[in-house]
Structures are given as structure tokens and as C-alpha cells.
Amino acid sequence: MKGKYLKSKTIEYDGSQLSPLWAYGNFDVLGDSIVSFRGPCNIAEEFMVDMEDRRKHAEISSRDMLHFLVELFGTGMNEIVLVQRLLITVVLELLRETASEDAEIERDYDNLFAVAPDSDERGKLSVSVATVSLVSGLVHLGLNITSEGTPVTTVGLEELGLDDIDKFAVDVARLFIEEMKNVRMDASKVRPVF
């Protein structure tokens, strides 16, 4: 699995990026991958894959987010949802190590919520979805960097005390890749039972 952080490139995430071979076609990242970048989020209804959000005509937007796109080839729907949960868990564990000690961060299935140190209001930190294409499983995870200008109550990474967003992005990808490699390693060292 390969990782790439597009440090100097701002990309507005509109949902069209959640497509097969996006990383390869745009950034020469071939194969299983996790690509991250920073930019605003405004998901067009035509690209919403969560039918609940689409039916509600949900507004999913943020002025500044840290985005992660995962693509795993030959992966089915159940497996990619589990991969999505693994990515969320990696982010949660890293946040608990790096965010302000006073920040309260918790996972609710495929989303993260937090209470910033100078607030008593619980806000949504993430947006996330997993789906499949004809050739791969795909995950998008977006983390608010700021809570300004969001349509629902949110909290951002900066409000949780994260100063170095670039380092955080690289660390998430590195830890996620290590987890995925370890999954493959563990799967290859056991014998089947009959």
C-alpha cells in the first residue's frame, strides 16, 4: 500500500474524487493507496453515495478540511466498511495522543465527535463514507480543521490543539499503512482449520 500527502496542493472535495483510479490518474499513485490533501469541502448531491444524505438533501460542507482517500483493489462492500472503521480508529488513537489533554474525542461508528477544551458543546469532527466501484473499495474521510462556516455543529482539529496539520496527515497515513500491512502479515502466518 502506498501513501501520498499532497502538501502544497489545495483541492476542493466535491465527491467526484471518490472514484476508481483517481489517485493514479491524477497523482501517479498506482495500486492500493491512501492519499491526503487539504481543502474545502462542498459535496455535490450528484456525487453523494450515502443515500440517506442524498434523500435528505443534506448539506455537507466545510471551509477547510483534511481529506483522506483510500482505494483498495478487489475489495467488497463489507470489507471496505471495516477498512473505513480501521482508518477512523487510527485517527482517533492519534488524536488522543496529540490533541490537547482537555479535548474529549470519541468515535461513533464511522464518525468522530469532540468537545474542544474551551467549549462544552459536542461537535462533529468528521465526515466519512465507504463504497465500492467495479474494481475497488473506496473510502473518503474528511476532518474539519476549523468549525467556521459549517452547516451543523462541528469542531476542528485546530480547536483540539493540533498545530501541525501536515505532520498529522503524514502520521495518519503512516499508521494506517502499518495497520494494513500487519493485517496482511497476520493473515499469511496462520494455517487453515478443517
VENZI-V896978 format. One record per backbone hydrogen bond with DSSP energy under -0.5 kcal/mol. CO is the residue of the C=O (numbers start at 1). NH is the residue of the N-H. E is the energy in kcal/mol with one decimal. If there is no record, write none. Layout:
CO,NH,E
CO,NH,E
This chain:
2,34,-2.1
4,6,-0.6
4,36,-2.6
5,7,-1.8
6,9,-1.5
8,10,-0.5
9,11,-0.5
9,38,-0.7
11,13,-0.7
12,14,-0.6
13,42,-2.6
14,44,-1.8
15,18,-1.3
17,19,-2.2
19,22,-1.5
21,25,-3.1
22,26,-2.0
23,27,-2.1
23,29,-1.5
24,28,-1.5
28,30,-0.8
32,2,-2.4
33,71,-2.3
34,4,-2.0
35,69,-3.0
36,6,-3.0
37,67,-3.4
38,11,-1.7
39,65,-1.8
40,13,-2.6
41,62,-2.3
42,44,-0.5
44,47,-1.9
45,48,-1.3
49,51,-1.0
50,54,-2.3
51,55,-2.6
52,56,-1.6
53,57,-0.5
53,58,-2.6
54,57,-1.0
58,60,-0.7
59,61,-0.6
60,43,-2.2
62,41,-2.8
64,145,-2.7
64,146,-1.0
65,39,-2.3
65,67,-0.6
66,143,-2.6
67,37,-1.7
68,141,-2.4
69,35,-2.7
70,139,-2.2
71,33,-2.3
72,75,-0.7
72,137,-3.3
76,80,-2.3
77,81,-1.9
78,82,-1.8
79,83,-2.1
80,84,-2.3
81,85,-2.1
82,86,-2.1
83,87,-2.5
84,88,-2.4
85,89,-2.2
86,90,-2.4
87,91,-2.3
88,92,-2.6
89,93,-2.6
90,94,-2.3
91,95,-2.8
92,96,-2.3
93,97,-1.0
94,98,-2.0
95,99,-3.1
100,103,-1.6
103,105,-0.6
104,115,-2.3
106,113,-2.7
108,110,-0.6
108,111,-1.3
111,108,-3.1
112,125,-2.7
112,126,-1.2
113,106,-2.7
114,123,-3.1
115,104,-2.1
116,119,-1.9
121,116,-0.5
123,114,-2.5
124,155,-1.6
125,144,-2.7
127,142,-3.1
129,140,-2.5
131,138,-3.4
135,74,-2.2
136,133,-3.5
137,72,-2.3
138,131,-2.6
139,70,-2.5
140,129,-2.1
141,68,-2.6
142,127,-2.1
143,66,-2.5
144,157,-2.3
145,158,-2.0
147,150,-1.1
148,63,-0.8
153,124,-2.3
156,160,-1.0
157,160,-0.6
157,162,-2.1
158,161,-1.6
159,117,-0.6
160,100,-3.5
161,163,-0.7
163,165,-0.9
164,168,-1.9
165,169,-2.5
166,170,-2.0
167,171,-2.7
168,172,-2.5
169,173,-1.9
170,174,-2.5
171,175,-2.6
172,176,-2.6
173,177,-2.6
174,178,-2.2
175,179,-2.2
176,180,-2.5
177,181,-2.6
178,182,-2.3
179,183,-2.2
180,184,-2.0
181,185,-2.4
182,186,-3.0
183,187,-2.2
184,188,-1.2
185,188,-0.5
185,189,-0.6
186,189,-0.9
